[in-house]
């Protein structure tokens, strides 16, 4: 697995330690030492990078600002946020604005390597390189919703749902396959993120919140909360 990584880290000792472990994996690494530099490096060649490791506490622009701007350029590049803050709100905010995972400092470099590999494998599955010609066929088709997994397209009430991240798409696809079935947060973590995911249930909540916001730009809410259990897809009350 050959990767090009953009490492955004202003702490020299941490950056040097991470680079040693990345080089052992024979990965190429570019290091940005502040938020402004990170954005400029990514803008110059966004297709170059397979992964971004992003420190939350950065000079000039913090990790939240950087992640938000990167997501305006690329919806799919995987981002792992590194934070010394032991704050759930910071972690949830990072996930809400587009980070795919987070690691709290101090962390094990070996565990970070494992997360990078797992996230990259999922990203490859979610973004196949082969172009698929558009057709009238959909993997899921209800009276209100149409989903093509190959094209990563969602249509709700005959209007496109724009800007879904890979995880938001997979959450919707997973639940829409079984309308009205309730999925627990643990089950969604297992099905969407995989067994190798080290996150928490709040990860699911953060992504569901963003998914709902994007669906509501098109029509009424079809992702329902089942209190104390989890979430379900139900468009039976929506008039097509």
TORKOL-4160 file (C-alpha; in steps of 0.2 Angstrom, whole numbers, padded with zeros to 4 digits, m for minus):
240
<pt num="1" X="0000" Y="0000" Z="0000"/>
<pt num="2" X="0009" Y="0016" Z="m0006"/>
<pt num="3" X="0002" Y="0032" Z="0001"/>
<pt num="4" X="0005" Y="0050" Z="m0001"/>
<pt num="5" X="0001" Y="0059" Z="0015"/>
<pt num="6" X="m0001" Y="0077" Z="0020"/>
<pt num="7" X="0004" Y="0079" Z="0038"/>
<pt num="8" X="m0001" Y="0095" Z="0046"/>
<pt num="9" X="0008" Y="0096" Z="0062"/>
<pt num="10" X="0017" Y="0111" Z="0070"/>
<pt num="11" X="0026" Y="0101" Z="0084"/>
<pt num="12" X="0043" Y="0097" Z="0077"/>
<pt num="13" X="0046" Y="0082" Z="0088"/>
<pt num="14" X="0029" Y="0074" Z="0084"/>
<pt num="15" X="0031" Y="0078" Z="0066"/>
<pt num="16" X="0048" Y="0069" Z="0066"/>
<pt num="17" X="0041" Y="0054" Z="0075"/>
<pt num="18" X="0027" Y="0052" Z="0064"/>
<pt num="19" X="0038" Y="0054" Z="0048"/>
<pt num="20" X="0049" Y="0040" Z="0054"/>
<pt num="21" X="0034" Y="0028" Z="0056"/>
<pt num="22" X="0027" Y="0034" Z="0039"/>
<pt num="23" X="0044" Y="0031" Z="0030"/>
<pt num="24" X="0045" Y="0013" Z="0037"/>
<pt num="25" X="0029" Y="0010" Z="0028"/>
<pt num="26" X="0037" Y="0018" Z="0012"/>
<pt num="27" X="0024" Y="0031" Z="0012"/>
<pt num="28" X="0028" Y="0049" Z="0005"/>
<pt num="29" X="0025" Y="0063" Z="0017"/>
<pt num="30" X="0024" Y="0082" Z="0015"/>
<pt num="31" X="0023" Y="0092" Z="0031"/>
<pt num="32" X="0014" Y="0108" Z="0033"/>
<pt num="33" X="0018" Y="0117" Z="0050"/>
<pt num="34" X="0003" Y="0129" Z="0050"/>
<pt num="35" X="m0015" Y="0130" Z="0044"/>
<pt num="36" X="m0012" Y="0142" Z="0030"/>
<pt num="37" X="0003" Y="0132" Z="0023"/>
<pt num="38" X="m0008" Y="0116" Z="0024"/>
<pt num="39" X="m0022" Y="0124" Z="0013"/>
<pt num="40" X="m0010" Y="0131" Z="0000"/>
<pt num="41" X="m0001" Y="0114" Z="m0001"/>
<pt num="42" X="m0017" Y="0105" Z="m0004"/>
<pt num="43" X="m0024" Y="0118" Z="m0016"/>
<pt num="44" X="m0009" Y="0116" Z="m0027"/>
<pt num="45" X="m0011" Y="0097" Z="m0030"/>
<pt num="46" X="m0027" Y="0090" Z="m0022"/>
<pt num="47" X="m0026" Y="0074" Z="m0031"/>
<pt num="48" X="m0009" Y="0070" Z="m0025"/>
<pt num="49" X="m0014" Y="0066" Z="m0007"/>
<pt num="50" X="m0022" Y="0049" Z="m0001"/>
<pt num="51" X="m0023" Y="0055" Z="0017"/>
<pt num="52" X="m0022" Y="0070" Z="0028"/>
<pt num="53" X="m0017" Y="0069" Z="0046"/>
<pt num="54" X="m0022" Y="0086" Z="0054"/>
<pt num="55" X="m0018" Y="0093" Z="0071"/>
<pt num="56" X="m0032" Y="0103" Z="0079"/>
<pt num="57" X="m0021" Y="0116" Z="0087"/>
<pt num="58" X="m0011" Y="0125" Z="0073"/>
<pt num="59" X="m0004" Y="0142" Z="0071"/>
<pt num="60" X="m0013" Y="0155" Z="0059"/>
<pt num="61" X="m0028" Y="0143" Z="0056"/>
<pt num="62" X="m0033" Y="0129" Z="0067"/>
<pt num="63" X="m0038" Y="0112" Z="0062"/>
<pt num="64" X="m0056" Y="0115" Z="0061"/>
<pt num="65" X="m0054" Y="0129" Z="0049"/>
<pt num="66" X="m0042" Y="0119" Z="0038"/>
<pt num="67" X="m0054" Y="0104" Z="0038"/>
<pt num="68" X="m0068" Y="0115" Z="0033"/>
<pt num="69" X="m0058" Y="0123" Z="0018"/>
<pt num="70" X="m0051" Y="0107" Z="0012"/>
<pt num="71" X="m0069" Y="0100" Z="0011"/>
<pt num="72" X="m0074" Y="0114" Z="m0001"/>
<pt num="73" X="m0060" Y="0107" Z="m0012"/>
<pt num="74" X="m0062" Y="0089" Z="m0009"/>
<pt num="75" X="m0077" Y="0079" Z="m0002"/>
<pt num="76" X="m0068" Y="0063" Z="m0002"/>
<pt num="77" X="m0049" Y="0064" Z="0004"/>
<pt num="78" X="m0049" Y="0055" Z="0021"/>
<pt num="79" X="m0044" Y="0066" Z="0036"/>
<pt num="80" X="m0038" Y="0060" Z="0053"/>
<pt num="81" X="m0039" Y="0074" Z="0066"/>
<pt num="82" X="m0026" Y="0074" Z="0079"/>
<pt num="83" X="m0030" Y="0083" Z="0095"/>
<pt num="84" X="m0023" Y="0086" Z="0112"/>
<pt num="85" X="m0040" Y="0092" Z="0118"/>
<pt num="86" X="m0049" Y="0080" Z="0129"/>
<pt num="87" X="m0065" Y="0088" Z="0123"/>
<pt num="88" X="m0080" Y="0078" Z="0116"/>
<pt num="89" X="m0087" Y="0094" Z="0108"/>
<pt num="90" X="m0071" Y="0097" Z="0099"/>
<pt num="91" X="m0071" Y="0079" Z="0092"/>
<pt num="92" X="m0089" Y="0080" Z="0087"/>
<pt num="93" X="m0086" Y="0097" Z="0078"/>
<pt num="94" X="m0072" Y="0090" Z="0069"/>
<pt num="95" X="m0082" Y="0075" Z="0063"/>
<pt num="96" X="m0097" Y="0087" Z="0058"/>
<pt num="97" X="m0086" Y="0098" Z="0047"/>
<pt num="98" X="m0078" Y="0083" Z="0037"/>
<pt num="99" X="m0065" Y="0074" Z="0047"/>
<pt num="100" X="m0067" Y="0055" Z="0045"/>
<pt num="101" X="m0059" Y="0050" Z="0062"/>
<pt num="102" X="m0049" Y="0057" Z="0076"/>
<pt num="103" X="m0035" Y="0052" Z="0087"/>
<pt num="104" X="m0032" Y="0060" Z="0105"/>
<pt num="105" X="m0014" Y="0064" Z="0109"/>
<pt num="106" X="m0003" Y="0056" Z="0116"/>
<pt num="107" X="m0006" Y="0042" Z="0104"/>
<pt num="108" X="0003" Y="0026" Z="0098"/>
<pt num="109" X="0011" Y="0028" Z="0081"/>
<pt num="110" X="0007" Y="0010" Z="0077"/>
<pt num="111" X="m0012" Y="0013" Z="0081"/>
<pt num="112" X="m0012" Y="0028" Z="0070"/>
<pt num="113" X="m0004" Y="0018" Z="0056"/>
<pt num="114" X="m0018" Y="0005" Z="0058"/>
<pt num="115" X="m0031" Y="0018" Z="0057"/>
<pt num="116" X="m0023" Y="0026" Z="0041"/>
<pt num="117" X="m0023" Y="0009" Z="0033"/>
<pt num="118" X="m0041" Y="0005" Z="0038"/>
<pt num="119" X="m0047" Y="0022" Z="0032"/>
<pt num="120" X="m0038" Y="0021" Z="0016"/>
<pt num="121" X="m0045" Y="0003" Z="0012"/>
<pt num="122" X="m0063" Y="0010" Z="0015"/>
<pt num="123" X="m0060" Y="0025" Z="0004"/>
<pt num="124" X="m0054" Y="0014" Z="m0010"/>
<pt num="125" X="m0070" Y="0004" Z="m0009"/>
<pt num="126" X="m0081" Y="0020" Z="m0008"/>
<pt num="127" X="m0072" Y="0029" Z="m0022"/>
<pt num="128" X="m0069" Y="0016" Z="m0036"/>
<pt num="129" X="m0058" Y="0023" Z="m0050"/>
<pt num="130" X="m0067" Y="0015" Z="m0064"/>
<pt num="131" X="m0080" Y="0027" Z="m0072"/>
<pt num="132" X="m0097" Y="0020" Z="m0073"/>
<pt num="133" X="m0109" Y="0026" Z="m0087"/>
<pt num="134" X="m0125" Y="0033" Z="m0081"/>
<pt num="135" X="m0140" Y="0023" Z="m0084"/>
<pt num="136" X="m0158" Y="0022" Z="m0078"/>
<pt num="137" X="m0154" Y="0008" Z="m0065"/>
<pt num="138" X="m0153" Y="0011" Z="m0047"/>
<pt num="139" X="m0148" Y="0000" Z="m0032"/>
<pt num="140" X="m0162" Y="0007" Z="m0021"/>
<pt num="141" X="m0178" Y="0014" Z="m0028"/>
<pt num="142" X="m0193" Y="0019" Z="m0017"/>
<pt num="143" X="m0207" Y="0031" Z="m0021"/>
<pt num="144" X="m0197" Y="0046" Z="m0015"/>
<pt num="145" X="m0178" Y="0040" Z="m0016"/>
<pt num="146" X="m0166" Y="0033" Z="m0029"/>
<pt num="147" X="m0148" Y="0028" Z="m0025"/>
<pt num="148" X="m0135" Y="0023" Z="m0037"/>
<pt num="149" X="m0120" Y="0016" Z="m0027"/>
<pt num="150" X="m0109" Y="0014" Z="m0042"/>
<pt num="151" X="m0112" Y="0033" Z="m0047"/>
<pt num="152" X="m0113" Y="0038" Z="m0029"/>
<pt num="153" X="m0129" Y="0048" Z="m0033"/>
<pt num="154" X="m0144" Y="0051" Z="m0023"/>
<pt num="155" X="m0161" Y="0058" Z="m0029"/>
<pt num="156" X="m0174" Y="0063" Z="m0016"/>
<pt num="157" X="m0191" Y="0068" Z="m0023"/>
<pt num="158" X="m0183" Y="0069" Z="m0040"/>
<pt num="159" X="m0170" Y="0082" Z="m0034"/>
<pt num="160" X="m0152" Y="0078" Z="m0032"/>
<pt num="161" X="m0145" Y="0077" Z="m0015"/>
<pt num="162" X="m0129" Y="0086" Z="m0016"/>
<pt num="163" X="m0113" Y="0086" Z="m0006"/>
<pt num="164" X="m0114" Y="0070" Z="0003"/>
<pt num="165" X="m0098" Y="0064" Z="0011"/>
<pt num="166" X="m0093" Y="0045" Z="0008"/>
<pt num="167" X="m0099" Y="0041" Z="0026"/>
<pt num="168" X="m0115" Y="0051" Z="0024"/>
<pt num="169" X="m0119" Y="0041" Z="0008"/>
<pt num="170" X="m0115" Y="0024" Z="0016"/>
<pt num="171" X="m0126" Y="0028" Z="0031"/>
<pt num="172" X="m0141" Y="0032" Z="0020"/>
<pt num="173" X="m0138" Y="0018" Z="0008"/>
<pt num="174" X="m0137" Y="0005" Z="0023"/>
<pt num="175" X="m0153" Y="0011" Z="0031"/>
<pt num="176" X="m0163" Y="0013" Z="0015"/>
<pt num="177" X="m0159" Y="m0005" Z="0010"/>
<pt num="178" X="m0171" Y="m0010" Z="0025"/>
<pt num="179" X="m0184" Y="0003" Z="0027"/>
<pt num="180" X="m0192" Y="0005" Z="0044"/>
<pt num="181" X="m0178" Y="m0007" Z="0052"/>
<pt num="182" X="m0170" Y="0001" Z="0067"/>
<pt num="183" X="m0151" Y="0001" Z="0067"/>
<pt num="184" X="m0142" Y="0004" Z="0083"/>
<pt num="185" X="m0127" Y="0015" Z="0083"/>
<pt num="186" X="m0116" Y="0000" Z="0086"/>
<pt num="187" X="m0123" Y="m0008" Z="0071"/>
<pt num="188" X="m0120" Y="0007" Z="0060"/>
<pt num="189" X="m0102" Y="0008" Z="0066"/>
<pt num="190" X="m0100" Y="m0010" Z="0062"/>
<pt num="191" X="m0108" Y="m0009" Z="0045"/>
<pt num="192" X="m0102" Y="0008" Z="0039"/>
<pt num="193" X="m0085" Y="0010" Z="0048"/>
<pt num="194" X="m0080" Y="m0008" Z="0049"/>
<pt num="195" X="m0074" Y="m0018" Z="0064"/>
<pt num="196" X="m0057" Y="m0009" Z="0063"/>
<pt num="197" X="m0065" Y="0007" Z="0068"/>
<pt num="198" X="m0059" Y="0014" Z="0085"/>
<pt num="199" X="m0072" Y="0028" Z="0086"/>
<pt num="200" X="m0087" Y="0030" Z="0098"/>
<pt num="201" X="m0106" Y="0031" Z="0095"/>
<pt num="202" X="m0106" Y="0050" Z="0095"/>
<pt num="203" X="m0097" Y="0048" Z="0078"/>
<pt num="204" X="m0114" Y="0041" Z="0071"/>
<pt num="205" X="m0124" Y="0055" Z="0078"/>
<pt num="206" X="m0112" Y="0068" Z="0071"/>
<pt num="207" X="m0114" Y="0061" Z="0053"/>
<pt num="208" X="m0133" Y="0058" Z="0055"/>
<pt num="209" X="m0135" Y="0076" Z="0059"/>
<pt num="210" X="m0125" Y="0082" Z="0043"/>
<pt num="211" X="m0135" Y="0069" Z="0033"/>
<pt num="212" X="m0151" Y="0076" Z="0039"/>
<pt num="213" X="m0147" Y="0094" Z="0035"/>
<pt num="214" X="m0143" Y="0089" Z="0017"/>
<pt num="215" X="m0159" Y="0079" Z="0015"/>
<pt num="216" X="m0169" Y="0093" Z="0022"/>
<pt num="217" X="m0163" Y="0105" Z="0008"/>
<pt num="218" X="m0173" Y="0094" Z="m0004"/>
<pt num="219" X="m0188" Y="0088" Z="0006"/>
<pt num="220" X="m0195" Y="0082" Z="0023"/>
<pt num="221" X="m0185" Y="0071" Z="0035"/>
<pt num="222" X="m0184" Y="0053" Z="0031"/>
<pt num="223" X="m0170" Y="0048" Z="0044"/>
<pt num="224" X="m0180" Y="0045" Z="0060"/>
<pt num="225" X="m0173" Y="0044" Z="0078"/>
<pt num="226" X="m0179" Y="0029" Z="0088"/>
<pt num="227" X="m0176" Y="0035" Z="0106"/>
<pt num="228" X="m0165" Y="0024" Z="0116"/>
<pt num="229" X="m0161" Y="0012" Z="0101"/>
<pt num="230" X="m0155" Y="0021" Z="0086"/>
<pt num="231" X="m0160" Y="0027" Z="0068"/>
<pt num="232" X="m0171" Y="0021" Z="0054"/>
<pt num="233" X="m0175" Y="0026" Z="0036"/>
<pt num="234" X="m0194" Y="0029" Z="0034"/>
<pt num="235" X="m0201" Y="0038" Z="0019"/>
<pt num="236" X="m0219" Y="0030" Z="0020"/>
<pt num="237" X="m0227" Y="0047" Z="0026"/>
<pt num="238" X="m0219" Y="0057" Z="0012"/>
<pt num="239" X="m0229" Y="0062" Z="m0003"/>
<pt num="240" X="m0220" Y="0058" Z="m0019"/>
